[in-house]
Amino acid sequence: MGTLVNFAEIAELRARTDLERGLALANVAAGRHSVFRSEAEGIYVRTKALLPRLSGLDEDERIRLEAKVRELGMALELVDG
């Protein structure tokens, strides 16, 4: 019996979990040159680029993910001081 893989759902789950991880990293980053901040920024850039390519999202889920991306961006700005 074969398994059908829905790559859109996997990408959405990855974006959601990456954003949560990015927020946690940004919250513990001590400054602009922190390793945690650098990793959180990488997650921000990748997720922001991934969002437009997620085709299987309904409107509500897209709005939630976009809000998380904005939240991570603001958290990174706070680290910068």
C-alpha positions in Angstrom: 0.0 0.0 0.0 1.5 3.3 -1.1 1.6 6.5 0.9 0.5 9.7 -0.7 2.7 12.6 0.5 1.2 16.1 0.5 4.2 18.3 0.1 2.2 21.5 0.7 1.1 20.2 4.1 4.7 19.3 4.9 6.0 22.7 3.9 3.2 24.4 5.9 4.1 22.3 9.0 7.8 23.1 8.5 7.1 26.9 8.2 5.0 26.8 11.3 7.5 24.9 13.4 10.4 27.0 12.0 8.6 30.2 13.0 8.1 28.9 16.6 11.7 28.0 16.8 12.8 31.4 15.3 10.7 33.2 17.9 12.2 31.2 20.7 15.7 31.9 19.4 15.0 35.6 19.0 13.7 35.8 22.6 17.0 34.4 24.0 19.3 36.3 21.7 21.6 38.7 23.6 22.4 41.1 20.8 22.8 41.7 17.1 25.8 39.4 16.8 24.3 36.5 18.8 24.3 33.1 17.3 20.7 32.7 18.3 19.8 35.9 16.5 21.6 34.8 13.3 19.8 31.5 13.3 16.4 33.2 13.9 17.1 35.6 11.0 17.9 32.7 8.7 14.5 31.2 9.7 12.8 34.5 9.0 14.3 34.9 5.6 13.6 31.3 4.5 10.0 31.3 5.8 9.3 34.6 4.3 10.5 33.3 0.9 8.5 30.0 1.4 5.1 31.6 2.2 4.2 32.8 -1.4 4.9 29.3 -2.7 2.6 27.5 -0.3 -0.4 26.7 -2.5 -2.5 24.5 -0.3 -3.1 27.1 2.5 -6.6 28.4 3.2 -7.0 32.1 3.8 -7.1 31.8 7.6 -3.9 29.7 7.8 -2.0 32.1 5.4 -3.0 35.0 7.6 -1.8 33.2 10.7 1.5 32.3 9.2 2.0 35.8 7.8 1.3 37.2 11.3 3.9 34.9 12.7 6.5 36.0 10.2 5.8 39.7 11.1 6.0 38.7 14.8 9.4 37.1 14.2 10.6 40.2 12.2 9.6 42.5 15.1 11.3 40.2 17.6 14.5 40.5 15.6 14.2 44.2 15.5 13.9 44.3 19.3 17.1 42.3 19.6 18.8 44.9 17.5 17.8 47.5 20.0 
